[in-house]
Amino acid sequence: FFFFFFFQAEDGIRDVERSRGLGDVYKRQSLCLFKLGDFANALQCAERAARLSQCRHYRYLRAVCYKYLGRFEEAEGIYKELFPFEEGGGERVSCVLLGRYYVPGDGWVLDKLKEVVNKLEEIPFFRRFNASELEQIVKMMRVKEFPGNSLIFLKREEVIVILQGSVLLYSRALDLNKLQIVAQYTTGNIIGYNSSDNGMSCDPEHWLYANTSCELCSFGEKDFEVGNVCTVGNLAYAEVIRRG
């Protein structure tokens, strides 16, 4: 389980004492439930705390609970309210590497698979595979596109490889008011696979941010492993940025 550090310091709430005390009770209940894996009830307690106070910590806890429950739109909505993205931020790059050959919900355009394989051979991560192996890998993958200046959410047991673009990994675990960039992922890097980044991208208090327009390929974790998409010793590690 993940432990929250952003509640250790005085939270600065200045509501009336009765509301503050009850809010703190709900907050502690929410944290205990979260650590026990009871995310739905943790969210209920966090929502009760948030109704009693506009404290950013309570609202942030709701966002983390939403994220863990897979309610990504609600998590993103709260996150953007708390930490508005810079107007016009997010560099735009052309992301038409594989997207032109893939129809969400329908899959690949079958007569274009050879072109897809040729495109994959240009990406460092996929160069270790021969053409026949790439054809099998293509059958297991889906393509996702994200505009710059947006959050990216991973589903449970989902692994993604960046085809184009740049993704930053944000953290506010140590200080809610101070943004820390803990990793940067670029073309060919893996996100969501514990062996590639020590689980950083799966931490619920870490947030994936599309620094540019991005095109990603998505795998189920079992397909990623059983299909030998991950090859020990050849994992594309993210550039880890440690800032004190």
C-alpha positions as CSV (number, residue, x, y, z in Angstrom):
1,F,0.0,0.0,0.0
2,F,1.0,3.6,-0.5
3,F,1.5,6.0,2.4
4,F,0.6,9.6,2.1
5,F,3.1,12.2,3.2
6,F,1.3,15.4,2.3
7,F,-0.8,15.3,5.5
8,Q,2.2,15.2,7.9
9,A,2.6,19.0,8.2
10,E,-0.1,21.4,9.5
11,D,-2.7,21.6,6.8
12,G,-3.5,25.3,7.3
13,I,-7.3,24.8,7.6
14,R,-8.9,27.9,9.0
15,D,-12.6,26.8,9.2
16,V,-14.6,26.9,12.4
17,E,-13.2,24.6,15.0
18,R,-16.1,22.2,14.9
19,S,-15.9,21.7,11.2
20,R,-12.2,21.4,11.3
21,G,-12.2,18.7,13.9
22,L,-14.8,16.6,12.1
23,G,-13.0,17.1,8.8
24,D,-9.8,15.8,10.4
25,V,-11.7,12.7,11.7
26,Y,-12.9,11.9,8.1
27,K,-9.5,12.6,6.7
28,R,-7.9,10.1,9.1
29,Q,-10.6,7.5,8.4
30,S,-10.1,8.0,4.7
31,L,-6.3,7.4,5.0
32,C,-6.7,4.3,7.1
33,L,-9.3,2.9,4.7
34,F,-7.0,3.7,1.7
35,K,-4.1,1.9,3.3
36,L,-6.3,-1.1,3.9
37,G,-7.3,-1.2,0.2
38,D,-10.9,-0.1,0.8
39,F,-10.8,2.7,-1.8
40,A,-14.6,3.2,-2.2
41,N,-15.1,3.9,1.5
42,A,-11.9,5.9,1.6
43,L,-13.4,8.1,-1.1
44,Q,-16.7,8.5,0.9
45,C,-14.8,9.8,3.9
46,A,-12.6,12.1,1.8
47,E,-15.8,13.5,0.2
48,R,-17.3,14.2,3.7
49,A,-14.1,15.9,4.7
50,A,-14.1,18.0,1.6
51,R,-17.7,19.1,2.2
52,L,-16.7,20.5,5.6
53,S,-13.7,22.3,4.3
54,Q,-12.2,23.6,1.1
55,C,-8.8,22.4,2.2
56,R,-6.7,21.4,-0.8
57,H,-5.4,18.2,1.0
58,Y,-9.0,16.8,1.3
59,R,-9.7,17.5,-2.4
60,Y,-6.4,16.0,-3.5
61,L,-7.1,12.8,-1.5
62,R,-10.4,12.6,-3.4
63,A,-8.5,12.8,-6.7
64,V,-6.2,10.0,-5.7
65,C,-9.1,7.8,-4.6
66,Y,-10.9,8.5,-7.9
67,K,-7.7,7.6,-9.8
68,Y,-7.3,4.3,-7.9
69,L,-10.9,3.4,-8.6
70,G,-10.5,4.0,-12.3
71,R,-12.8,7.1,-12.3
72,F,-10.2,9.0,-14.4
73,E,-12.4,11.9,-15.6
74,E,-13.3,12.8,-12.0
75,A,-9.7,12.5,-10.9
76,E,-8.5,14.7,-13.7
77,G,-11.3,17.3,-13.0
78,I,-10.2,17.7,-9.4
79,Y,-6.5,17.7,-10.3
80,K,-6.9,20.5,-12.9
81,E,-9.0,22.5,-10.4
82,L,-6.2,22.2,-7.8
83,F,-3.3,22.7,-10.2
84,P,-4.4,24.5,-13.4
85,F,-2.2,23.8,-16.3
86,E,-0.5,26.7,-18.0
87,E,-2.5,28.3,-20.6
88,G,-1.3,27.2,-24.0
89,G,1.1,24.7,-22.5
90,G,1.9,21.4,-24.1
91,E,3.9,21.4,-27.3
92,R,2.1,20.1,-30.3
93,V,3.9,17.6,-32.5
94,S,2.6,15.5,-35.4
95,C,1.3,12.2,-34.1
96,V,0.3,10.2,-37.1
97,L,2.9,7.4,-36.9
98,L,0.4,4.5,-36.4
99,G,-2.9,6.3,-35.6
100,R,-3.8,6.4,-39.3
101,Y,-3.8,2.6,-39.4
102,Y,-5.8,2.1,-36.3
103,V,-9.5,2.6,-35.6
104,P,-10.4,2.7,-31.9
105,G,-12.9,0.0,-31.1
106,D,-12.4,-1.7,-34.5
107,G,-8.6,-2.3,-34.5
108,W,-6.1,-2.3,-37.3
109,V,-6.7,-1.7,-40.9
110,L,-5.8,-5.2,-42.0
111,D,-4.3,-4.4,-45.4
112,K,-1.9,-1.9,-43.7
113,L,-0.2,-4.3,-41.3
114,K,3.0,-4.4,-43.3
115,E,3.3,-0.6,-43.2
116,V,2.7,-0.7,-39.4
117,V,5.5,-3.2,-39.0
118,N,7.8,-1.0,-41.1
119,K,6.9,2.0,-38.9
120,L,7.6,0.0,-35.7
121,E,11.1,-0.9,-37.0
122,E,11.9,2.8,-36.8
123,I,11.3,2.9,-33.1
124,P,14.3,1.9,-30.8
125,F,12.2,-0.2,-28.5
126,F,10.9,-2.5,-31.3
127,R,14.2,-2.8,-33.3
128,R,15.1,-6.0,-31.3
129,F,12.3,-7.9,-33.1
130,N,12.2,-9.3,-36.6
131,A,9.3,-8.7,-39.0
132,S,7.4,-11.9,-38.1
133,E,7.7,-11.1,-34.4
134,L,6.4,-7.6,-34.9
135,E,3.4,-8.9,-36.8
136,Q,2.4,-10.9,-33.7
137,I,3.1,-7.9,-31.4
138,V,0.9,-5.7,-33.5
139,K,-2.0,-8.1,-32.9
140,M,-1.7,-7.5,-29.1
141,M,-1.4,-3.8,-29.1
142,R,-3.8,-0.8,-29.3
143,V,-3.0,2.8,-30.2
144,K,-3.9,5.8,-28.0
145,E,-3.4,9.5,-28.8
146,F,-3.2,12.3,-26.2
147,P,-3.0,16.0,-26.9
148,G,-0.3,18.1,-25.2
149,N,-1.1,19.5,-21.8
150,S,-3.2,16.6,-20.7
151,L,-3.1,13.8,-18.1
152,I,-2.6,10.2,-19.0
153,F,-4.2,7.5,-16.9
154,L,-3.2,3.8,-16.9
155,K,-5.8,1.1,-16.4
156,R,-5.0,-1.8,-14.1
157,E,-2.4,-4.1,-15.6
158,E,-1.9,-1.8,-18.6
159,V,1.6,-1.2,-20.1
160,I,2.3,1.5,-22.7
161,V,5.2,2.2,-24.9
162,I,5.7,5.7,-26.3
163,L,5.6,5.8,-30.1
164,Q,6.0,9.6,-30.3
165,G,6.1,12.5,-27.9
166,S,7.2,13.2,-24.4
167,V,5.6,12.3,-21.0
168,L,6.5,13.7,-17.6
169,L,5.9,12.0,-14.3
170,Y,4.7,14.5,-11.7
171,S,4.7,13.9,-7.9
172,R,3.2,16.0,-5.0
173,A,3.7,13.4,-2.4
174,L,6.2,15.3,-0.3
175,D,4.7,18.8,-0.6
176,L,1.2,19.4,-2.1
177,N,2.2,22.9,-3.1
178,K,5.5,22.0,-4.8
179,L,5.5,20.1,-8.1
180,Q,8.3,17.5,-8.4
181,I,9.2,16.0,-11.8
182,V,10.5,12.5,-11.0
183,A,10.9,11.0,-14.5
184,Q,10.7,11.8,-18.1
185,Y,9.6,9.3,-20.8
186,T,10.3,9.7,-24.5
187,T,10.0,7.6,-27.7
188,G,10.6,3.9,-27.0
189,N,10.2,4.1,-23.2
190,I,7.9,1.9,-21.2
191,I,5.3,3.2,-18.7
192,G,3.4,1.0,-16.3
193,Y,5.7,-1.9,-16.1
194,N,7.4,-2.3,-12.7
195,S,10.6,-3.7,-13.9
196,S,11.3,-0.7,-16.2
197,D,10.9,2.1,-13.7
198,N,10.6,0.4,-10.2
199,G,6.9,1.0,-10.1
200,M,7.1,4.8,-10.2
201,S,4.5,5.2,-13.0
202,C,2.0,3.0,-11.1
203,D,2.2,5.0,-7.8
204,P,-1.2,6.6,-7.3
205,E,0.4,9.8,-6.1
206,H,2.3,10.1,-9.4
207,W,0.6,11.7,-12.4
208,L,1.5,11.2,-16.0
209,Y,1.5,14.4,-18.0
210,A,1.6,14.6,-21.8
211,N,4.3,17.3,-22.2
212,T,3.7,17.1,-26.0
213,S,1.1,15.5,-28.2
214,C,1.7,11.8,-27.7
215,E,1.0,8.6,-29.6
216,L,1.2,5.5,-27.4
217,C,0.8,1.8,-27.9
218,S,-1.0,-0.1,-25.2
219,F,-0.7,-3.7,-24.0
220,G,-2.2,-5.9,-21.3
221,E,0.5,-6.7,-18.9
222,K,0.1,-10.5,-19.5
223,D,0.4,-10.0,-23.2
224,F,3.4,-7.8,-22.6
225,E,5.1,-10.6,-20.7
226,V,3.8,-13.7,-22.4
227,G,4.4,-12.2,-25.8
228,N,8.0,-11.5,-24.9
229,V,7.4,-7.8,-25.7
230,C,9.5,-7.2,-22.6
231,T,12.9,-8.7,-23.0
232,V,15.1,-8.8,-19.9
233,G,18.2,-6.6,-20.3
234,N,16.6,-4.6,-23.1
235,L,14.0,-2.6,-21.2
236,A,13.9,1.0,-22.2
237,Y,14.4,2.9,-18.9
238,A,13.0,6.3,-18.4
239,E,15.3,9.2,-17.7
240,V,14.9,9.7,-14.0
241,I,15.2,13.2,-12.7
242,R,16.0,13.7,-9.1
243,R,15.4,17.2,-7.8
244,G,16.0,18.0,-4.2
